[in-house]
Amino acid sequence: MSIATRAALRLALSVCMGLAGMSLCASTSRAAAPPEKVFPDSTFLFVKVNSASALRDSFRQSQFGQLWNDPGLKEWKQDMAQKLDEGNKSLKEKIGITLAQLVELPQGTAAMGVVPNDDPKTPMSLLLSIDCGKNAGTAADVLSKATKQAEDAGARIEELKSKGVTIHVIHPPKKDDDKDKPQPPLVWAQSGPNFTIGTDLDAVKDVLVNADGRNDSLASTETYAKTLKKCGTDSQVIWYIDANKVFKLMAQNGGARGNAAQAQQVEAIMQVVGINGLKAVGGSFSLSTGNYDSLSKTVFYAPPPVQGLLKVFSMPKVSLKPEPWVPANVAAYQTISWDLDNAFIAINDLANMFQPGILNVLEQQLIGPNGGEPLNFQKDLFGPIGDRITIISDYKKPIKEDSQRTLIAIALEDTKKFEKSFEKVRELMGNKPKEREFQGNKIFDFELPDLPNPNGEQAKFKGPISVTIAKNTLFASSDASLLEQILRGGGAGLADSSAFQSALKEMPEKVSSLSYVKPEESARVSYDMIKSGQFEKAMKGAAQAGGGPNVGNFGEVINKDKLPEFSVFAKYLSSGGGYSVSEEDGMVMTNFTLRKQKP
C-alpha cells in the first residue's frame, strides 16, 4: 500500500477515533437506548463516557484544567500552538475543522466496545457509539470528507441501507506487499445525532438494528451488572473487561496460530491455576466531584469459590494505620494486609497440581555450606513473618533523577525465629554481605550486580541494598541513609500529619490496603528530567531498544526552554490516597486526589 494511501486511510480512521477518544476531554440528546443495552452480550471490552460535554467541563474545573489556563503557561502554549499550526491547517483543509474543534464535536454519550469475530485472521472488531448532539451536522460533514479522502487514495466506497439508515463502508485497497494481511473495512452510519462507527459491517448493522435495546445486551450479563454496581454507574467514565472472554480469545487466537489442541491446552492450564475464577475487571473515573479533584475505582469480580492462583491473594480487612517509625515527610506510603500463611498453602497446593511434592524437593536442596537442617519455607519463612507489608519512599535533597529512596518493611510475628531463618538465607547466598552496627542494630549491605539499561548503558541503580531486623520488622532499603533515619527515630510521624489525616478521613475504618502520596517531589523529578533533556534521551534509548514508544520529534513539539518555573505546576498538585477492600466476591480499589481550596 502506498504512503499516500496509508495517510488518507489513517486520516479517516483518526477522525472516527477522534470523535470518540477525544470526547474524554451539552446535555445529551440521545433518544436511543444506552450503549450497554445496545451492544451485544459478547462484548468483552467496554468504555463509556456518560456525557462528553460534562466531562470536558469537569476537566476545566479540575486542578489540571486550571493549570492549563494559568498565565504562567501562556508562553509555552503559544509556542506549542505555533508548532501545531501547520498540522491544524492541513486538517482544516481536508475535513473542514481543526483539532480543537474535533475534540468539541461529541456532546452526549460516547462509548467504545470490542466484540469477537468468527474469522481467526481478525478475531475482534471495534465499535464506537457517539452522540454529537447539536454538532451532528458538522460531524457528518467531517466523516463524509474523510471518506472522500480515502476514496481519492484508492479505497473502495460502498453505501447500503439498514432500517432506513445509510451505512458507509470504506474498503482499503489491497496491494501486493500486504495481500496476506487482514484489511478490515471502516464502517460508519448516522442516525439523528448518533453515530455508529466500526471495523466490521455485520457488527455495525447489529448495533443499528438493536438501537432501541435488546434482551441479550451487555447490560443483561450478570458479570457486567455486578461489576458496574460496585463502580457506580453515575461516574463520568466507566469501563469493563470480561476477563473470561479475554482469556478464551487469547487461547483461541494462540490455537489459530498453532492448532486447536494447543488452544484447549491453554484453556485447561488457565482452569487449573484458577485464573478463570477472575470473571471481570471494571472501573470508573470522575473529575471535580465532591471533595475530590479526581476519583477512580477498580473492581476485580471473582465470585466464590476462589481457586488456584487467586487464593494466594488473601487480604483480610483490618485497621491499617501508619507504623510509628514512618516519618511524616515521606513522599509515598503504601501498606497492605496479606495473610501470608494462607498464601503459602495456596502456593503449595498450586505447585502440587503440576508436580506433587515439588516444594519439598526444592527445600531439601537448600542446605548451607556447613550442612545442618535444610530451609523450610513454611516454618522458617512464612511462619515467623507477619501479615503486613509496607513500602515508603522519599527523595534526598536536592531532588534529582537518582535521589529517590525506597524502603520495604515486612512485619514479623516471631522475630527471634526469623533472625535464625535470615542467617540460613545468608549462608545459602554464598556471597556474604558487609556487616555493620548502627544504634545496636546489625545492618547487612548486599551488593547488587550491574544491571544494563535498555539503551545499553550501565544502570544507575547499583545498590547496595541495606537490610536489618529491628522493631519486630524486616527492613530492606535502597539507600542506607533512609534505613538509618528509620532506626534513629525521634521525628514527627506520618500518622500525626494533618495532610495524611485529611486523606484518612476519606477511607473506611477497616481496609485491605492503604496508600498516601504527596506528588510534589516525584513531579519535580519529572520536571527536571524534561528541562534537562534527560527524559527525551531516556525515551529515545528505550525506543531504540524496542522497549518503549517512538517519541519522534518530542523536543521540537515540547519546547523545554519555554516551560515556566516548577512553582507554576506545584501549586496545582495536591495530596491523595487510596485503599482497597477485600469482599466475598472480589476486591474494590479506590484512589483519589483531594481538591485544593485555592490552587
C-alpha positions in Angstrom: 0.0 0.0 0.0 1.4 3.4 -1.0 2.4 6.0 1.6 -0.3 8.4 0.3 -3.0 5.7 0.5 -2.0 4.8 4.1 -2.0 8.5 5.0 -5.5 9.0 3.7 -6.9 5.9 5.4 -5.2 6.9 8.6 -6.9 10.3 8.3 -10.3 8.6 8.0 -9.7 6.3 11.0 -8.2 9.1 13.0 -11.3 11.3 12.5 -13.6 8.4 13.6 -11.4 7.6 16.6 -11.1 11.3 17.4 -14.8 11.7 17.7 -14.9 9.0 20.4 -11.4 9.0 22.1 -11.1 12.8 22.3 -14.5 13.1 23.8 -12.8 12.1 27.0 -11.6 15.5 27.2 -24.3 20.0 26.5 -26.6 18.0 27.7 -27.2 14.7 26.0 -29.7 14.4 23.2 -29.6 10.7 22.8 -33.0 9.2 22.4 -31.9 5.6 21.8 -31.1 3.1 24.5 -27.8 3.4 26.4 -24.9 1.7 24.6 -24.5 -1.1 27.2 -28.1 -2.1 26.3 -27.4 -1.9 22.6 -24.0 -3.6 22.4 -24.3 -7.5 22.3 -23.6 -9.7 25.3 -20.5 -11.0 23.5 -18.8 -7.5 24.1 -15.7 -8.2 26.1 -14.2 -4.7 26.4 -16.4 -1.6 27.0 -15.7 2.1 27.8 -18.4 4.7 28.2 -18.4 8.5 28.8 -21.8 9.4 30.2 -21.6 13.0 28.8 -18.7 14.2 26.8 -19.5 17.9 27.3 -19.9 17.4 31.1 -16.6 15.6 31.3 -14.9 18.5 29.4 -16.4 21.0 31.8 -15.2 18.9 34.8 -11.7 18.8 33.3 -11.7 22.6 33.0 -12.7 22.9 36.7 -10.1 20.3 37.8 -6.7 21.4 39.0 -5.0 20.3 35.8 -7.7 22.2 33.9 -6.9 25.3 35.9 -3.2 24.7 35.4 -3.8 24.7 31.6 -5.2 28.2 31.9 -2.6 29.5 34.3 -0.9 32.7 32.9 2.5 31.1 33.6 1.9 28.6 30.8 0.9 31.2 28.3 4.3 31.5 26.5 4.7 27.7 26.4 1.2 27.2 25.0 1.7 29.8 22.3 4.9 28.1 21.3 3.2 24.7 21.0 0.2 26.3 19.1 2.6 27.7 16.5 4.3 24.3 16.0 0.9 22.6 15.7 -0.5 25.3 13.4 0.7 23.7 10.2 -0.9 20.4 11.1 -4.1 22.2 12.0 -4.2 24.0 8.7 -3.8 20.6 6.9 -6.6 19.1 8.9 -8.8 22.1 8.3 -8.2 21.8 4.5 -9.0 18.1 4.5 -12.0 17.8 6.8 -13.0 21.4 7.5 -12.2 21.7 11.2 -9.2 22.0 13.5 -8.1 19.5 16.1 -9.6 21.7 18.9 -12.9 21.7 17.1 -12.8 17.9 16.6 -12.4 17.5 20.3 -15.6 19.5 20.9 -17.8 17.6 18.5 -19.1 14.8 20.9 -21.8 16.2 23.2 -23.6 13.3 24.9 -22.8 9.7 25.5 -19.7 8.2 23.8 -18.9 4.5 24.1 -16.4 2.0 22.7 -16.9 -1.7 22.6 -14.8 -4.6 21.3 -16.6 -7.8 20.1 -15.3 -11.1 18.9 -15.3 -12.2 15.3 -15.6 -15.7 13.8 -12.7 -15.0 11.4 -9.4 -16.1 13.1 -7.5 -13.6 11.0 -9.4 -10.7 12.5 -10.6 -12.2 15.9 -12.2 -8.9 17.1 -14.0 -5.8 15.9 -14.1 -2.3 17.2 -17.4 -0.5 17.7 -18.0 3.2 18.6 -21.2 4.9 19.5 -21.1 8.7 19.7 -23.8 11.3 20.4 -22.8 14.6 18.8 -26.0 16.4 19.7 -26.1 19.9 18.2 -22.8 19.2 16.3 -24.3 16.2 14.4 -24.3 18.2 11.1 -20.6 19.1 11.5 -19.7 15.6 12.4 -21.4 14.1 9.4 -19.6 16.6 7.1 -16.3 15.7 8.7 -16.9 11.9 8.2 -18.0 12.5 4.6 -14.9 14.5 3.8 -12.7 11.8 5.4 -14.5 9.2 3.4 -13.8 11.1 0.2 -10.1 11.4 1.1 -9.9 7.6 1.5 -11.7 7.2 -1.9 -9.3 9.5 -3.6 -6.4 7.4 -2.2 -7.8 4.2 -3.8 -10.2 2.9 -1.2 -13.5 1.3 -2.5 -16.5 3.0 -1.0 -19.8 1.2 -0.6 -23.2 2.5 0.6 -26.1 0.4 1.7 -29.3 0.8 3.8 -30.3 -0.8 7.1 -33.5 0.2 8.9 -33.6 3.4 6.8 -30.1 4.4 7.8 -27.3 4.8 5.2 -24.2 2.8 6.0 -20.9 3.9 4.6 -18.2 1.2 4.1 -14.6 2.1 3.3 -12.7 -0.9 1.9 -9.0 -0.2 1.9 -7.2 -1.2 -1.3 -5.1 -4.4 -1.3 -1.5 -4.2 -2.5 0.9 -6.9 -3.3 3.1 -6.1 -0.2 0.2 -6.8 2.2 -2.2 -9.1 0.4 -1.9 -11.7 3.1 -2.7 -9.2 5.9 -6.3 -8.8 7.1 -7.8 -5.5 5.8 -11.0 -4.9 7.8 -13.2 -2.1 6.5 -14.0 1.2 8.2 -17.8 1.5 8.6 -19.9 4.4 9.8 -23.5 5.4 9.9 -25.6 8.3 11.2 -29.0 8.1 12.9 -30.1 11.6 14.0 -27.4 13.0 16.4 -25.9 9.5 16.9 -23.0 8.0 15.0 -22.1 4.3 14.9 -18.5 3.5 13.7 -16.9 0.1 13.5 -14.4 -2.2 11.7 -17.0 -4.8 10.7 -20.1 -4.3 8.7 -22.2 -7.0 10.4 -21.3 -5.6 13.8 -22.4 -2.1 12.8 -25.6 -3.5 11.3 -26.3 -5.4 14.5 -26.0 -2.2 16.6 -28.3 -0.3 14.3 -30.9 -3.0 14.3 -30.9 -3.0 18.1 -30.6 0.7 18.6 -33.7 0.7 21.0 -32.1 -2.0 23.2 -32.1 -5.8 23.3 -32.6 -8.6 25.7 -29.2 -10.2 25.1 -27.2 -7.0 25.6 -24.0 -6.4 27.6 -26.0 -4.9 30.4 -28.0 -8.1 30.7 -25.0 -10.2 31.7 -24.5 -11.0 35.4 -20.8 -10.1 35.4 -21.3 -6.7 33.9 -24.2 -5.8 36.2 -22.4 -6.9 39.4 -19.1 -5.4 38.4 -20.5 -2.0 37.4 -22.8 -1.9 40.5 -19.6 -1.7 42.6 -18.1 1.0 40.4 -21.1 3.3 40.5 -22.8 3.8 37.1 -23.2 7.6 37.7 -19.5 8.2 37.3 -18.3 10.3 34.4 -16.4 7.4 32.8 -16.9 3.7 33.3 -15.0 0.7 31.8 -15.4 -3.0 31.8 -13.4 -6.1 30.7 -14.9 -9.6 30.6 -11.8 -11.4 31.8 -13.1 -14.9 30.9 -13.9 -13.9 27.3 -10.5 -12.3 27.0 -8.7 -15.4 28.3 -10.7 -17.6 26.0 -10.0 -15.3 23.0 -6.3 -15.4 23.8 -6.3 -19.2 23.9 -8.2 -19.5 20.7 -6.0 -17.0 19.0 -3.0 -19.0 20.1 -4.6 -22.1 18.7 -5.3 -20.4 15.4 -1.6 -19.8 15.0 -0.8 -23.3 16.2 -3.6 -25.9 16.5 -6.9 -26.5 18.3 -5.3 -28.9 20.7 -2.9 -26.1 21.8 -5.8 -23.8 22.4 -7.5 -26.4 24.6 -4.3 -27.0 26.5 -4.0 -23.3 27.3 -7.6 -23.1 28.5 -7.0 -26.2 30.7 -4.0 -24.6 32.3 -5.9 -21.4 33.0 -8.6 -23.5 34.7 -6.0 -25.5 36.7 -4.3 -22.4 38.0 -7.6 -20.7 38.8 -7.2 -17.7 36.5 -10.7 -18.3 35.1 -12.0 -17.5 38.6 -11.5 -13.8 37.8 -14.7 -13.2 35.9 -14.3 -9.5 35.1 -12.4 -6.2 35.8 -14.2 -2.9 35.7 -13.8 0.6 36.9 -14.9 4.2 37.0 -13.4 7.7 36.9 -14.6 11.2 37.7 -13.1 14.7 37.9 -14.0 17.6 40.2 -16.6 15.7 42.3 -17.2 16.3 46.0 -14.0 16.6 48.0 -12.0 15.1 45.1 -10.1 16.6 42.3 -10.1 13.0 40.8 -11.7 9.8 41.9 -11.3 6.3 40.4 -12.4 2.8 41.3 -11.2 -0.5 40.1 -13.2 -3.7 40.7 -11.9 -7.3 40.5 -15.0 -9.5 40.3 -14.2 -13.1 41.4 -17.2 -14.8 43.0 -16.6 -17.8 45.2 -15.3 -20.4 45.3 -11.9 -18.9 44.6 -9.3 -21.4 43.4 -5.6 -21.7 42.5 -3.6 -18.5 42.0 -6.4 -16.2 43.2 -6.3 -17.9 46.7 -2.7 -16.6 47.1 -4.0 -13.0 47.4 -6.0 -13.3 50.7 -6.1 -9.8 52.0 -8.3 -9.5 55.1 -9.8 -6.2 56.2 -8.1 -4.7 59.2 -7.5 -1.3 60.8 -4.3 -0.1 59.0 -2.6 3.0 60.3 1.0 4.1 59.6 3.5 2.4 61.9 5.2 4.6 64.5 8.5 4.5 62.6 7.1 6.0 59.4 8.4 9.6 59.0 5.9 12.5 58.3 7.9 13.7 55.3 7.6 10.6 53.1 6.6 11.2 49.5 4.6 8.0 49.2 3.3 5.4 51.7 1.6 2.1 51.0 0.7 -0.8 53.3 -1.2 -4.0 52.7 -2.8 -6.7 54.8 -1.8 -10.0 53.4 -2.4 -13.4 55.0 0.9 -15.0 54.1 0.2 -18.2 55.9 -2.8 -18.9 53.6 -0.7 -17.6 50.7 1.9 -20.3 51.3 -0.8 -23.0 51.5 -2.3 -21.8 48.2 1.2 -21.7 46.6 1.9 -25.2 47.8 -1.4 -26.6 46.5 -0.9 -24.9 43.2 2.6 -26.4 42.8 1.4 -29.8 43.8 -1.1 -29.7 40.9 1.8 -29.7 38.4 4.3 -31.8 40.3 3.3 -33.3 43.8 5.9 -32.5 46.5 7.9 -30.1 44.3 8.4 -27.6 47.1 9.6 -30.3 49.5 12.1 -31.5 46.9 13.3 -27.9 46.4 13.7 -27.5 50.2 16.0 -30.5 50.5 18.4 -28.8 48.2 18.5 -25.6 50.3 21.3 -26.6 52.6 24.1 -24.2 53.6 27.8 -24.9 53.1 28.1 -26.0 56.7 25.3 -28.6 56.4 22.5 -28.6 59.0 18.8 -28.6 58.5 17.5 -27.5 55.1 15.5 -24.3 54.8 11.8 -25.0 55.4 9.6 -22.5 53.5 6.7 -22.7 55.9 8.5 -22.9 59.3 11.4 -20.7 58.5 10.0 -18.0 56.3 6.2 -17.8 56.1 5.6 -18.9 59.7 7.6 -16.2 61.5 6.5 -13.5 59.0 3.5 -11.4 59.9 0.6 -10.3 57.8 1.6 -6.8 56.8 3.9 -5.3 54.1 4.7 -1.6 53.9 6.6 0.4 51.2 7.7 4.0 51.7 9.7 6.4 49.5 11.1 9.9 49.7 13.8 12.0 47.9 17.2 13.2 49.0 17.7 16.9 48.6 18.4 18.4 46.2 15.9 16.4 44.2 17.4 14.8 41.1 16.7 11.9 38.8 18.5 9.4 41.1 17.6 10.8 44.5 14.6 8.6 45.3 15.0 6.4 48.3 12.7 3.3 48.9 12.2 1.1 51.9 10.2 -2.2 52.2 9.1 -3.4 55.6 7.7 -6.8 56.4 6.1 -7.2 59.9 7.3 -10.2 61.9 5.3 -12.4 64.2 8.3 -14.3 65.7 11.4 -12.0 65.4 13.8 -14.4 67.1 12.9 -17.3 64.9 13.1 -15.2 61.8 16.6 -14.0 62.8 17.7 -17.6 62.6 16.0 -18.1 59.3 17.7 -15.0 57.9 21.0 -16.4 58.9 20.2 -19.5 57.0 19.3 -17.5 53.9 22.6 -15.6 54.1 24.6 -18.8 54.2 22.7 -20.1 51.2 23.5 -17.0 49.2 27.2 -17.7 49.5 28.2 -14.1 48.7 28.3 -12.7 52.2 27.1 -9.1 52.7 29.0 -6.4 54.6 28.0 -6.2 58.2 28.0 -3.1 60.4 26.4 -1.9 63.6 24.1 1.1 63.9 22.5 2.1 67.2 22.5 -1.5 68.4 21.2 -3.0 65.2 23.2 -5.1 62.8 22.8 -3.8 59.2 23.7 -6.1 56.2 24.7 -4.3 53.0 24.1 -6.6 50.0 25.9 -5.5 46.8 23.9 -5.9 43.5 25.2 -7.0 40.1 25.4 -4.3 37.4 22.1 -4.1 35.6 22.0 -2.9 32.0 19.7 -0.1 30.8 17.7 -0.5 27.6 20.0 1.9 25.9 23.0 -0.2 26.7 24.5 1.9 29.4 25.2 0.6 32.9 22.2 1.1 35.2 22.5 4.0 37.6 21.0 2.0 40.4 23.7 -0.2 41.8 22.8 -0.7 45.4 23.8 -1.8 47.9 20.5 -3.0 49.5 20.7 -2.4 53.2 18.8 -4.9 55.3 18.2 -5.2 59.1 15.8 -6.7 61.6 14.5 -4.2 64.1 11.2 -3.0 65.7 9.8 -6.5 65.0 10.2 -5.8 61.3 12.4 -6.9 58.4 13.6 -3.7 56.7 15.2 -3.5 53.2 16.2 -0.1 51.8 17.7 1.1 48.5 19.5 3.8 50.5 21.3 3.2 53.8 20.6 6.8 55.0 16.8 6.2 54.9 17.1 2.9 56.9 19.3 4.7 59.4 16.7 7.5 59.7 14.0 4.9 60.4 16.2 3.2 63.1 17.2 6.6 64.6 13.6 7.7 65.0 12.6 10.7 67.0 11.0 12.8 64.3 7.3 13.5 63.6 5.3 10.5 62.4 3.1 10.3 59.3 0.1 9.2 61.3 0.0 12.6 63.0 0.5 14.8 60.0 -2.5 16.9 59.1 -2.2 16.2 55.3 -2.4 12.4 56.0 -5.3 12.9 58.3 -7.2 14.8 55.6 -6.7 11.8 53.3 -7.5 9.3 56.0 -11.0 10.9 56.5 -11.9 9.6 53.1 -11.2 6.0 53.9 -13.2 3.3 55.8 -12.1 2.1 59.3 -11.0 -1.3 58.0 -9.3 -1.9 54.7 -7.1 -4.5 52.9 -4.6 -1.9 51.8 -4.0 1.8 52.3 -1.8 4.3 50.4 -0.9 8.0 50.6 1.0 10.2 48.3 2.4 13.7 48.1 3.2 14.3 44.4 5.3 17.4 44.5 8.7 15.7 44.8 8.1 13.0 42.2 6.7 15.7 39.9 9.8 17.7 40.5 11.9 14.8 39.2 9.9 14.5 36.0 10.0 18.3 35.5 13.8 18.4 35.9 14.2 15.4 33.5 12.2 17.2 30.8 14.0 20.5 31.4 17.5 18.9 31.2 16.6 16.8 28.2 17.1 13.5 30.1 13.5 12.4 29.6 13.7 12.7 25.8 17.1 10.9 25.9 15.7 8.1 28.0 12.6 7.7 25.8 14.7 7.5 22.7 17.0 4.9 24.2 14.0 2.8 25.2 12.6 3.1 21.7 15.8 2.1 20.1 16.0 -1.0 22.3 12.4 -1.9 21.4 11.1 -1.4 24.9 9.3 1.9 24.6 7.3 4.2 22.3 9.0 6.2 19.5 8.9 9.8 20.7 9.9 11.1 17.3 10.5 14.9 17.4 9.5 15.2 21.1 11.9 18.0 21.7 10.6 20.0 18.7 7.0 19.9 19.8 7.5 20.2 23.6 9.9 23.1 24.0 11.6 22.6 27.3 13.1 26.0 27.3 9.6 27.6 27.3 8.4 25.7 30.3 7.7 28.0 33.3 9.2 27.6 36.7 8.2 24.5 38.6 6.3 26.6 41.1 3.7 27.2 38.5 3.0 23.4 38.4 3.5 22.8 42.1 0.5 25.0 43.3 -1.9 22.7 41.4 -0.6 19.4 42.9 -2.4 18.0 45.9 -2.0 15.0 48.1 -4.1 11.9 47.6 -4.5 8.4 48.7 -6.2 5.1 48.1 -7.5 2.0 49.7 -8.7 -1.5 48.7 -11.4 -3.6 50.4 -11.5 -7.3 50.0 -15.0 -8.7 49.6 -16.5 -12.2 49.3 -16.7 -11.8 45.5 -13.5 -10.0 44.8 -11.9 -6.6 45.6 -12.6 -2.9 45.1 -9.7 -0.5 44.9 -10.3 3.3 45.3 -7.8 6.1 44.5 -8.3 9.8 44.8 -6.6 13.2 44.9 -8.0 15.8 47.2 -9.3 19.1 45.8 -7.4 22.2 46.8 -9.5 25.0 48.1 -7.3 27.7 46.4 -4.7 26.3 43.9 
